[in-house]
Amino acid sequence: MKKSSGPSLHIERRPLARCQRCHGAGITKGIFYQMPCDECSGSGLVDKETGRALPPEEMVVQMRLRLTSLAAENRQLRRMLAEQREGDRRGYGPMGMIYHGD
């Protein structure tokens, strides 16, 4: 079914870039103290196309999408590492050496 009008059925990931003013830290250094960057609203990220800060509600959604995808990638890498360890049964010590305890 192709949607012809209205809001999108899925939330799309927007391309984000590091803030040029705070270099992605979200904090700028004042004279005596640090304060949130007013260019990116303290997030360290701006919209890549426009260079402007996203509204906080949209930034939360975009960060959740990125966190979910990175968690899935982490699970996949852990699974691959576990499979690799299962195939390599040389030993249990560092670098696969057999540890005798003496």
Biopython code that builds the backbone (N, CA, C, O; Angstrom):
import numpy as np
from Bio.PDB.StructureBuilder import StructureBuilder

atoms = [
    (1, "MET", "N", (0.847, -1.173, 0.000)),
    (1, "MET", "CA", (0.000, 0.000, 0.000)),
    (1, "MET", "C", (0.890, 1.232, 0.000)),
    (1, "MET", "O", (1.750, 1.375, 0.869)),
    (2, "LYS", "N", (0.699, 2.099, -0.937)),
    (2, "LYS", "CA", (1.500, 3.303, -1.053)),
    (2, "LYS", "C", (0.728, 4.476, -0.487)),
    (2, "LYS", "O", (-0.427, 4.711, -0.842)),
    (3, "LYS", "N", (1.383, 5.207, 0.397)),
    (3, "LYS", "CA", (0.737, 6.341, 1.042)),
    (3, "LYS", "C", (0.890, 7.566, 0.149)),
    (3, "LYS", "O", (1.983, 7.849, -0.341)),
    (4, "SER", "N", (-0.211, 8.297, -0.062)),
    (4, "SER", "CA", (-0.161, 9.442, -0.964)),
    (4, "SER", "C", (-0.224, 10.785, -0.244)),
    (4, "SER", "O", (0.184, 11.795, -0.816)),
    (5, "SER", "N", (-0.719, 10.830, 0.982)),
    (5, "SER", "CA", (-0.802, 12.103, 1.696)),
    (5, "SER", "C", (-0.714, 11.856, 3.200)),
    (5, "SER", "O", (-0.825, 10.723, 3.666)),
    (6, "GLY", "N", (-0.517, 12.923, 3.934)),
    (6, "GLY", "CA", (-0.442, 12.829, 5.383)),
    (6, "GLY", "C", (0.972, 12.573, 5.868)),
    (6, "GLY", "O", (1.909, 12.529, 5.071)),
    (7, "PRO", "N", (1.126, 12.406, 7.164)),
    (7, "PRO", "CA", (2.465, 12.189, 7.712)),
    (7, "PRO", "C", (3.013, 10.817, 7.325)),
    (7, "PRO", "O", (2.263, 9.908, 6.970)),
    (8, "SER", "N", (4.313, 10.692, 7.399)),
    (8, "SER", "CA", (4.972, 9.446, 7.036)),
    (8, "SER", "C", (4.608, 8.341, 8.025)),
    (8, "SER", "O", (4.337, 8.601, 9.197)),
    (9, "LEU", "N", (4.608, 7.108, 7.531)),
    (9, "LEU", "CA", (4.301, 5.973, 8.399)),
    (9, "LEU", "C", (5.501, 5.575, 9.253)),
    (9, "LEU", "O", (5.333, 4.954, 10.303)),
    (10, "HIS", "N", (6.703, 5.921, 8.818)),
    (10, "HIS", "CA", (7.923, 5.574, 9.540)),
    (10, "HIS", "C", (8.740, 6.833, 9.783)),
    (10, "HIS", "O", (8.763, 7.747, 8.959)),
    (11, "ILE", "N", (9.404, 6.861, 10.920)),
    (11, "ILE", "CA", (10.288, 7.977, 11.231)),
    (11, "ILE", "C", (11.635, 7.697, 10.579)),
    (11, "ILE", "O", (12.226, 6.639, 10.796)),
    (12, "GLU", "N", (12.110, 8.625, 9.798)),
    (12, "GLU", "CA", (13.369, 8.470, 9.080)),
    (12, "GLU", "C", (14.517, 9.052, 9.899)),
    (12, "GLU", "O", (14.354, 10.034, 10.623)),
    (13, "ARG", "N", (15.675, 8.422, 9.764)),
    (13, "ARG", "CA", (16.879, 8.970, 10.384)),
    (13, "ARG", "C", (17.332, 10.171, 9.575)),
    (13, "ARG", "O", (17.474, 10.090, 8.355)),
    (14, "ARG", "N", (17.557, 11.279, 10.254)),
    (14, "ARG", "CA", (18.046, 12.478, 9.594)),
    (14, "ARG", "C", (19.561, 12.512, 9.693)),
    (14, "ARG", "O", (20.118, 12.116, 10.717)),
    (15, "PRO", "N", (20.237, 12.973, 8.658)),
    (15, "PRO", "CA", (21.692, 13.077, 8.751)),
    (15, "PRO", "C", (22.074, 14.210, 9.702)),
    (15, "PRO", "O", (21.608, 15.340, 9.555)),
    (16, "LEU", "N", (22.919, 13.896, 10.668)),
    (16, "LEU", "CA", (23.373, 14.880, 11.648)),
    (16, "LEU", "C", (24.872, 15.090, 11.499)),
    (16, "LEU", "O", (25.599, 14.197, 11.065)),
    (17, "ALA", "N", (25.319, 16.274, 11.863)),
    (17, "ALA", "CA", (26.742, 16.605, 11.815)),
    (17, "ALA", "C", (27.138, 17.233, 13.146)),
    (17, "ALA", "O", (26.286, 17.694, 13.905)),
    (18, "ARG", "N", (28.438, 17.246, 13.419)),
    (18, "ARG", "CA", (28.931, 17.873, 14.643)),
    (18, "ARG", "C", (28.758, 19.383, 14.554)),
    (18, "ARG", "O", (28.894, 19.976, 13.483)),
    (19, "CYS", "N", (28.464, 19.978, 15.667)),
    (19, "CYS", "CA", (28.324, 21.431, 15.744)),
    (19, "CYS", "C", (29.690, 22.078, 15.515)),
    (19, "CYS", "O", (30.691, 21.638, 16.079)),
    (20, "GLN", "N", (29.726, 23.115, 14.692)),
    (20, "GLN", "CA", (30.992, 23.778, 14.379)),
    (20, "GLN", "C", (31.490, 24.646, 15.532)),
    (20, "GLN", "O", (32.697, 24.818, 15.695)),
    (21, "ARG", "N", (30.585, 25.187, 16.324)),
    (21, "ARG", "CA", (30.997, 26.085, 17.408)),
    (21, "ARG", "C", (31.632, 25.314, 18.562)),
    (21, "ARG", "O", (32.691, 25.704, 19.053)),
    (22, "CYS", "N", (30.997, 24.219, 19.005)),
    (22, "CYS", "CA", (31.512, 23.480, 20.168)),
    (22, "CYS", "C", (32.264, 22.212, 19.758)),
    (22, "CYS", "O", (32.748, 21.481, 20.622)),
    (23, "HIS", "N", (32.370, 21.940, 18.450)),
    (23, "HIS", "CA", (33.073, 20.764, 17.918)),
    (23, "HIS", "C", (32.498, 19.452, 18.435)),
    (23, "HIS", "O", (33.233, 18.488, 18.646)),
    (24, "GLY", "N", (31.178, 19.416, 18.639)),
    (24, "GLY", "CA", (30.503, 18.189, 19.043)),
    (24, "GLY", "C", (30.477, 17.937, 20.532)),
    (24, "GLY", "O", (29.935, 16.919, 20.962)),
    (25, "ALA", "N", (31.040, 18.821, 21.340)),
    (25, "ALA", "CA", (31.068, 18.620, 22.790)),
    (25, "ALA", "C", (29.759, 19.034, 23.456)),
    (25, "ALA", "O", (29.396, 18.479, 24.493)),
    (26, "GLY", "N", (29.054, 19.986, 22.887)),
    (26, "GLY", "CA", (27.814, 20.473, 23.480)),
    (26, "GLY", "C", (28.046, 21.514, 24.555)),
    (26, "GLY", "O", (27.091, 22.034, 25.133)),
    (27, "ILE", "N", (29.302, 21.824, 24.830)),
    (27, "ILE", "CA", (29.648, 22.778, 25.887)),
    (27, "ILE", "C", (30.633, 23.791, 25.328)),
    (27, "ILE", "O", (31.586, 23.428, 24.638)),
    (28, "THR", "N", (30.401, 25.050, 25.628)),
    (28, "THR", "CA", (31.362, 26.089, 25.270)),
    (28, "THR", "C", (31.951, 26.662, 26.549)),
    (28, "THR", "O", (31.302, 26.658, 27.596)),
    (29, "LYS", "N", (33.162, 27.147, 26.464)),
    (29, "LYS", "CA", (33.839, 27.677, 27.636)),
    (29, "LYS", "C", (33.636, 29.180, 27.692)),
    (29, "LYS", "O", (34.028, 29.912, 26.783)),
    (30, "GLY", "N", (33.024, 29.619, 28.763)),
    (30, "GLY", "CA", (32.876, 31.045, 28.997)),
    (30, "GLY", "C", (34.141, 31.586, 29.627)),
    (30, "GLY", "O", (35.179, 30.925, 29.601)),
    (31, "ILE", "N", (34.071, 32.768, 30.188)),
    (31, "ILE", "CA", (35.244, 33.351, 30.833)),
    (31, "ILE", "C", (35.604, 32.591, 32.102)),
    (31, "ILE", "O", (36.774, 32.287, 32.334)),
    (32, "PHE", "N", (34.608, 32.285, 32.920)),
    (32, "PHE", "CA", (34.874, 31.642, 34.198)),
    (32, "PHE", "C", (34.313, 30.228, 34.316)),
    (32, "PHE", "O", (34.735, 29.483, 35.200)),
    (33, "TYR", "N", (33.389, 29.841, 33.465)),
    (33, "TYR", "CA", (32.732, 28.546, 33.605)),
    (33, "TYR", "C", (32.285, 28.025, 32.248)),
    (33, "TYR", "O", (32.288, 28.749, 31.252)),
    (34, "GLN", "N", (31.904, 26.769, 32.232)),
    (34, "GLN", "CA", (31.391, 26.154, 31.011)),
    (34, "GLN", "C", (29.885, 26.319, 30.963)),
    (34, "GLN", "O", (29.213, 26.333, 31.994)),
    (35, "MET", "N", (29.358, 26.444, 29.740)),
    (35, "MET", "CA", (27.913, 26.573, 29.572)),
    (35, "MET", "C", (27.484, 25.819, 28.319)),
    (35, "MET", "O", (28.302, 25.593, 27.427)),
    (36, "PRO", "N", (26.216, 25.427, 28.238)),
    (36, "PRO", "CA", (25.745, 24.700, 27.051)),
    (36, "PRO", "C", (25.885, 25.569, 25.803)),
    (36, "PRO", "O", (25.678, 26.781, 25.845)),
    (37, "CYS", "N", (26.233, 24.936, 24.717)),
    (37, "CYS", "CA", (26.384, 25.637, 23.437)),
    (37, "CYS", "C", (25.012, 26.129, 22.978)),
    (37, "CYS", "O", (24.051, 25.361, 22.941)),
    (38, "ASP", "N", (24.930, 27.411, 22.629)),
    (38, "ASP", "CA", (23.640, 27.936, 22.181)),
    (38, "ASP", "C", (23.389, 27.674, 20.698)),
    (38, "ASP", "O", (22.263, 27.835, 20.229)),
    (39, "GLU", "N", (24.410, 27.277, 19.963)),
    (39, "GLU", "CA", (24.245, 26.953, 18.543)),
    (39, "GLU", "C", (23.512, 25.627, 18.352)),
    (39, "GLU", "O", (22.657, 25.511, 17.474)),
    (40, "CYS", "N", (23.847, 24.617, 19.179)),
    (40, "CYS", "CA", (23.258, 23.275, 19.028)),
    (40, "CYS", "C", (22.355, 22.906, 20.206)),
    (40, "CYS", "O", (21.926, 21.756, 20.308)),
    (41, "SER", "N", (22.064, 23.838, 21.079)),
    (41, "SER", "CA", (21.238, 23.617, 22.278)),
    (41, "SER", "C", (21.854, 22.585, 23.217)),
    (41, "SER", "O", (21.132, 21.886, 23.929)),
    (42, "GLY", "N", (23.168, 22.485, 23.224)),
    (42, "GLY", "CA", (23.868, 21.595, 24.150)),
    (42, "GLY", "C", (23.933, 20.144, 23.719)),
    (42, "GLY", "O", (24.397, 19.304, 24.489)),
    (43, "SER", "N", (23.480, 19.817, 22.507)),
    (43, "SER", "CA", (23.499, 18.421, 22.077)),
    (43, "SER", "C", (24.797, 18.051, 21.364)),
    (43, "SER", "O", (25.165, 16.877, 21.336)),
    (44, "GLY", "N", (25.485, 19.013, 20.796)),
    (44, "GLY", "CA", (26.707, 18.738, 20.053)),
    (44, "GLY", "C", (26.449, 18.344, 18.617)),
    (44, "GLY", "O", (27.394, 18.156, 17.851)),
    (45, "LEU", "N", (25.185, 18.213, 18.232)),
    (45, "LEU", "CA", (24.820, 17.799, 16.874)),
    (45, "LEU", "C", (23.846, 18.793, 16.264)),
    (45, "LEU", "O", (22.995, 19.355, 16.954)),
    (46, "VAL", "N", (23.984, 18.998, 14.962)),
    (46, "VAL", "CA", (23.069, 19.861, 14.215)),
    (46, "VAL", "C", (22.618, 19.112, 12.968)),
    (46, "VAL", "O", (23.220, 18.108, 12.588)),
    (47, "ASP", "N", (21.572, 19.597, 12.342)),
    (47, "ASP", "CA", (21.096, 19.008, 11.090)),
    (47, "ASP", "C", (22.168, 19.226, 10.027)),
    (47, "ASP", "O", (22.640, 20.348, 9.845)),
    (48, "LYS", "N", (22.548, 18.177, 9.333)),
    (48, "LYS", "CA", (23.637, 18.257, 8.369)),
    (48, "LYS", "C", (23.281, 19.144, 7.179)),
    (48, "LYS", "O", (24.150, 19.831, 6.642)),
    (49, "GLU", "N", (22.034, 19.137, 6.766)),
    (49, "GLU", "CA", (21.624, 19.895, 5.589)),
    (49, "GLU", "C", (21.487, 21.385, 5.873)),
    (49, "GLU", "O", (21.937, 22.210, 5.077)),
    (50, "THR", "N", (20.874, 21.738, 6.995)),
    (50, "THR", "CA", (20.621, 23.146, 7.292)),
    (50, "THR", "C", (21.658, 23.744, 8.233)),
    (50, "THR", "O", (21.862, 24.958, 8.212)),
    (51, "GLY", "N", (22.317, 22.939, 9.052)),
    (51, "GLY", "CA", (23.283, 23.458, 10.017)),
    (51, "GLY", "C", (22.634, 24.041, 11.259)),
    (51, "GLY", "O", (23.300, 24.710, 12.048)),
    (52, "ARG", "N", (21.353, 23.798, 11.441)),
    (52, "ARG", "CA", (20.633, 24.326, 12.596)),
    (52, "ARG", "C", (20.351, 23.218, 13.594)),
    (52, "ARG", "O", (20.317, 22.039, 13.241)),
    (53, "ALA", "N", (20.150, 23.608, 14.838)),
    (53, "ALA", "CA", (19.831, 22.649, 15.892)),
    (53, "ALA", "C", (18.415, 22.112, 15.698)),
    (53, "ALA", "O", (17.512, 22.844, 15.293)),
    (54, "LEU", "N", (18.236, 20.835, 15.991)),
    (54, "LEU", "CA", (16.909, 20.235, 15.934)),
    (54, "LEU", "C", (16.153, 20.581, 17.212)),
    (54, "LEU", "O", (16.772, 20.804, 18.252)),
    (55, "PRO", "N", (14.828, 20.630, 17.149)),
    (55, "PRO", "CA", (14.060, 20.823, 18.380)),
    (55, "PRO", "C", (14.332, 19.657, 19.343)),
    (55, "PRO", "O", (14.587, 18.541, 18.891)),
    (56, "PRO", "N", (14.284, 19.894, 20.647)),
    (56, "PRO", "CA", (14.607, 18.835, 21.614)),
    (56, "PRO", "C", (13.785, 17.563, 21.432)),
    (56, "PRO", "O", (14.318, 16.466, 21.599)),
    (57, "GLU", "N", (12.502, 17.680, 21.094)),
    (57, "GLU", "CA", (11.667, 16.503, 20.916)),
    (57, "GLU", "C", (12.162, 15.653, 19.750)),
    (57, "GLU", "O", (12.188, 14.425, 19.836)),
    (58, "GLU", "N", (12.553, 16.309, 18.663)),
    (58, "GLU", "CA", (13.035, 15.574, 17.497)),
    (58, "GLU", "C", (14.434, 15.016, 17.738)),
    (58, "GLU", "O", (14.763, 13.937, 17.243)),
    (59, "MET", "N", (15.259, 15.736, 18.490)),
    (59, "MET", "CA", (16.606, 15.260, 18.796)),
    (59, "MET", "C", (16.537, 13.982, 19.631)),
    (59, "MET", "O", (17.338, 13.070, 19.430)),
    (60, "VAL", "N", (15.595, 13.909, 20.559)),
    (60, "VAL", "CA", (15.432, 12.702, 21.375)),
    (60, "VAL", "C", (15.076, 11.514, 20.486)),
    (60, "VAL", "O", (15.610, 10.420, 20.669)),
    (61, "VAL", "N", (14.188, 11.718, 19.536)),
    (61, "VAL", "CA", (13.791, 10.637, 18.628)),
    (61, "VAL", "C", (14.980, 10.202, 17.776)),
    (61, "VAL", "O", (15.214, 9.005, 17.607)),
    (62, "GLN", "N", (15.731, 11.159, 17.239)),
    (62, "GLN", "CA", (16.881, 10.823, 16.399)),
    (62, "GLN", "C", (17.960, 10.088, 17.193)),
    (62, "GLN", "O", (18.577, 9.153, 16.681)),
    (63, "MET", "N", (18.190, 10.499, 18.430)),
    (63, "MET", "CA", (19.193, 9.831, 19.255)),
    (63, "MET", "C", (18.732, 8.422, 19.629)),
    (63, "MET", "O", (19.554, 7.510, 19.716)),
    (64, "ARG", "N", (17.436, 8.233, 19.850)),
    (64, "ARG", "CA", (16.899, 6.905, 20.153)),
    (64, "ARG", "C", (17.073, 5.980, 18.947)),
    (64, "ARG", "O", (17.424, 4.812, 19.112)),
    (65, "LEU", "N", (16.832, 6.488, 17.743)),
    (65, "LEU", "CA", (17.035, 5.679, 16.538)),
    (65, "LEU", "C", (18.495, 5.255, 16.409)),
    (65, "LEU", "O", (18.782, 4.106, 16.075)),
    (66, "ARG", "N", (19.409, 6.174, 16.671)),
    (66, "ARG", "CA", (20.828, 5.845, 16.583)),
    (66, "ARG", "C", (21.246, 4.868, 17.668)),
    (66, "ARG", "O", (22.030, 3.954, 17.411)),
    (67, "LEU", "N", (20.735, 5.049, 18.872)),
    (67, "LEU", "CA", (21.057, 4.150, 19.980)),
    (67, "LEU", "C", (20.561, 2.736, 19.688)),
    (67, "LEU", "O", (21.263, 1.763, 19.963)),
    (68, "THR", "N", (19.364, 2.618, 19.137)),
    (68, "THR", "CA", (18.808, 1.312, 18.801)),
    (68, "THR", "C", (19.645, 0.612, 17.738)),
    (68, "THR", "O", (19.927, -0.581, 17.854)),
    (69, "SER", "N", (20.044, 1.348, 16.704)),
    (69, "SER", "CA", (20.842, 0.720, 15.644)),
    (69, "SER", "C", (22.227, 0.338, 16.151)),
    (69, "SER", "O", (22.748, -0.707, 15.761)),
    (70, "LEU", "N", (22.839, 1.156, 17.010)),
    (70, "LEU", "CA", (24.150, 0.810, 17.556)),
    (70, "LEU", "C", (24.067, -0.382, 18.510)),
    (70, "LEU", "O", (24.992, -1.192, 18.565)),
    (71, "ALA", "N", (22.974, -0.497, 19.256)),
    (71, "ALA", "CA", (22.795, -1.646, 20.141)),
    (71, "ALA", "C", (22.644, -2.929, 19.324)),
    (71, "ALA", "O", (23.183, -3.970, 19.702)),
    (72, "ALA", "N", (21.920, -2.862, 18.211)),
    (72, "ALA", "CA", (21.784, -4.034, 17.340)),
    (72, "ALA", "C", (23.130, -4.420, 16.728)),
    (72, "ALA", "O", (23.453, -5.604, 16.628)),
    (73, "GLU", "N", (23.914, -3.422, 16.322)),
    (73, "GLU", "CA", (25.238, -3.693, 15.774)),
    (73, "GLU", "C", (26.149, -4.312, 16.835)),
    (73, "GLU", "O", (26.930, -5.217, 16.538)),
    (74, "ASN", "N", (26.046, -3.821, 18.075)),
    (74, "ASN", "CA", (26.835, -4.364, 19.181)),
    (74, "ASN", "C", (26.470, -5.818, 19.445)),
    (74, "ASN", "O", (27.356, -6.645, 19.661)),
    (75, "ARG", "N", (25.169, -6.147, 19.432)),
    (75, "ARG", "CA", (24.744, -7.530, 19.631)),
    (75, "ARG", "C", (25.278, -8.434, 18.535)),
    (75, "ARG", "O", (25.715, -9.553, 18.801)),
    (76, "GLN", "N", (25.242, -7.945, 17.298)),
    (76, "GLN", "CA", (25.739, -8.738, 16.184)),
    (76, "GLN", "C", (27.241, -8.987, 16.324)),
    (76, "GLN", "O", (27.703, -10.103, 16.087)),
    (77, "LEU", "N", (28.002, -7.971, 16.703)),
    (77, "LEU", "CA", (29.452, -8.136, 16.870)),
    (77, "LEU", "C", (29.774, -9.085, 18.021)),
    (77, "LEU", "O", (30.700, -9.891, 17.921)),
    (78, "ARG", "N", (29.013, -8.994, 19.114)),
    (78, "ARG", "CA", (29.219, -9.921, 20.233)),
    (78, "ARG", "C", (28.914, -11.364, 19.822)),
    (78, "ARG", "O", (29.618, -12.292, 20.219)),
    (79, "ARG", "N", (27.860, -11.539, 19.023)),
    (79, "ARG", "CA", (27.506, -12.870, 18.544)),
    (79, "ARG", "C", (28.611, -13.430, 17.651)),
    (79, "ARG", "O", (28.952, -14.609, 17.754)),
    (80, "MET", "N", (29.169, -12.597, 16.780)),
    (80, "MET", "CA", (30.259, -13.033, 15.908)),
    (80, "MET", "C", (31.492, -13.384, 16.734)),
    (80, "MET", "O", (32.184, -14.355, 16.427)),
    (81, "LEU", "N", (31.775, -12.609, 17.776)),
    (81, "LEU", "CA", (32.918, -12.889, 18.635)),
    (81, "LEU", "C", (32.719, -14.198, 19.398)),
    (81, "LEU", "O", (33.659, -14.977, 19.550)),
    (82, "ALA", "N", (31.506, -14.438, 19.875)),
    (82, "ALA", "CA", (31.221, -15.684, 20.584)),
    (82, "ALA", "C", (31.361, -16.883, 19.653)),
    (82, "ALA", "O", (31.873, -17.924, 20.067)),
    (83, "GLU", "N", (30.917, -16.758, 18.409)),
    (83, "GLU", "CA", (31.075, -17.845, 17.446)),
    (83, "GLU", "C", (32.547, -18.101, 17.147)),
    (83, "GLU", "O", (32.960, -19.249, 16.977)),
    (84, "GLN", "N", (33.318, -17.057, 17.083)),
    (84, "GLN", "CA", (34.746, -17.198, 16.840)),
    (84, "GLN", "C", (35.421, -17.900, 18.012)),
    (84, "GLN", "O", (36.304, -18.735, 17.811)),
    (85, "ARG", "N", (35.015, -17.570, 19.225)),
    (85, "ARG", "CA", (35.588, -18.225, 20.408)),
    (85, "ARG", "C", (35.203, -19.698, 20.468)),
    (85, "ARG", "O", (36.000, -20.534, 20.893)),
    (86, "GLU", "N", (33.980, -20.018, 20.044)),
    (86, "GLU", "CA", (33.537, -21.409, 20.049)),
    (86, "GLU", "C", (34.374, -22.246, 19.090)),
    (86, "GLU", "O", (34.680, -23.403, 19.380)),
    (87, "GLY", "N", (34.744, -21.672, 17.953)),
    (87, "GLY", "CA", (35.528, -22.395, 16.970)),
    (87, "GLY", "C", (36.976, -22.570, 17.381)),
    (87, "GLY", "O", (37.646, -23.490, 16.911)),
    (88, "ASP", "N", (37.466, -21.704, 18.249)),
    (88, "ASP", "CA", (38.863, -21.751, 18.676)),
    (88, "ASP", "C", (38.921, -22.309, 20.097)),
    (88, "ASP", "O", (38.786, -21.555, 21.061)),
    (89, "ARG", "N", (39.118, -23.612, 20.235)),
    (89, "ARG", "CA", (39.108, -24.286, 21.540)),
    (89, "ARG", "C", (40.511, -24.688, 21.988)),
    (89, "ARG", "O", (40.695, -25.760, 22.565)),
    (90, "ARG", "N", (41.501, -23.834, 21.727)),
    (90, "ARG", "CA", (42.869, -24.186, 22.109)),
    (90, "ARG", "C", (43.070, -24.130, 23.617)),
    (90, "ARG", "O", (43.711, -25.015, 24.185)),
    (91, "GLY", "N", (42.543, -23.124, 24.263)),
    (91, "GLY", "CA", (42.750, -22.990, 25.691)),
    (91, "GLY", "C", (41.906, -21.864, 26.251)),
    (91, "GLY", "O", (41.111, -21.248, 25.541)),
    (92, "TYR", "N", (42.089, -21.607, 27.528)),
    (92, "TYR", "CA", (41.264, -20.622, 28.201)),
    (92, "TYR", "C", (42.044, -19.410, 28.675)),
    (92, "TYR", "O", (41.437, -18.446, 29.141)),
    (93, "GLY", "N", (43.342, -19.422, 28.575)),
    (93, "GLY", "CA", (44.160, -18.320, 29.052)),
    (93, "GLY", "C", (44.279, -17.211, 28.022)),
    (93, "GLY", "O", (43.592, -17.215, 27.001)),
    (94, "PRO", "N", (45.169, -16.254, 28.308)),
    (94, "PRO", "CA", (45.365, -15.161, 27.376)),
    (94, "PRO", "C", (45.888, -15.668, 26.039)),
    (94, "PRO", "O", (46.736, -16.559, 25.994)),
    (95, "MET", "N", (45.386, -15.106, 24.965)),
    (95, "MET", "CA", (45.784, -15.477, 23.606)),
    (95, "MET", "C", (45.553, -16.956, 23.313)),
    (95, "MET", "O", (46.229, -17.520, 22.452)),
    (96, "GLY", "N", (44.618, -17.594, 24.007)),
    (96, "GLY", "CA", (44.286, -18.992, 23.757)),
    (96, "GLY", "C", (45.247, -19.993, 24.335)),
    (96, "GLY", "O", (45.172, -21.177, 24.006)),
    (97, "MET", "N", (46.166, -19.546, 25.204)),
    (97, "MET", "CA", (47.134, -20.466, 25.784)),
    (97, "MET", "C", (46.447, -21.338, 26.828)),
    (97, "MET", "O", (45.490, -20.905, 27.471)),
    (98, "ILE", "N", (46.918, -22.527, 26.992)),
    (98, "ILE", "CA", (46.384, -23.431, 27.995)),
    (98, "ILE", "C", (46.987, -23.064, 29.347)),
    (98, "ILE", "O", (48.207, -23.011, 29.505)),
    (99, "TYR", "N", (46.121, -22.814, 30.309)),
    (99, "TYR", "CA", (46.561, -22.394, 31.647)),
    (99, "TYR", "C", (46.487, -23.580, 32.581)),
    (99, "TYR", "O", (45.421, -24.174, 32.741)),
    (100, "HIS", "N", (47.613, -23.941, 33.208)),
    (100, "HIS", "CA", (47.680, -25.088, 34.107)),
    (100, "HIS", "C", (47.602, -24.689, 35.567)),
    (100, "HIS", "O", (47.355, -25.539, 36.423)),
    (101, "GLY", "N", (47.806, -23.427, 35.870)),
    (101, "GLY", "CA", (47.709, -22.977, 37.251)),
    (101, "GLY", "C", (48.963, -23.154, 38.060)),
    (101, "GLY", "O", (48.907, -23.049, 39.285)),
    (102, "ASP", "N", (50.099, -23.420, 37.437)),
    (102, "ASP", "CA", (51.313, -23.565, 38.217)),
    (102, "ASP", "C", (52.280, -22.445, 38.009)),
    (102, "ASP", "O", (53.355, -22.438, 38.609)),
]
sb = StructureBuilder()
sb.init_structure("model")
sb.init_model(0)
sb.init_chain("A")
sb.init_seg("    ")
for serial, (resi, resn, name, xyz) in enumerate(atoms, 1):
    if name == "N":
        sb.init_residue(resn, " ", resi, " ")
    sb.init_atom(name, np.array(xyz, "f"), 0.0, 1.0, " ", f" {name:<3s}", serial, name[0])
structure = sb.get_structure()
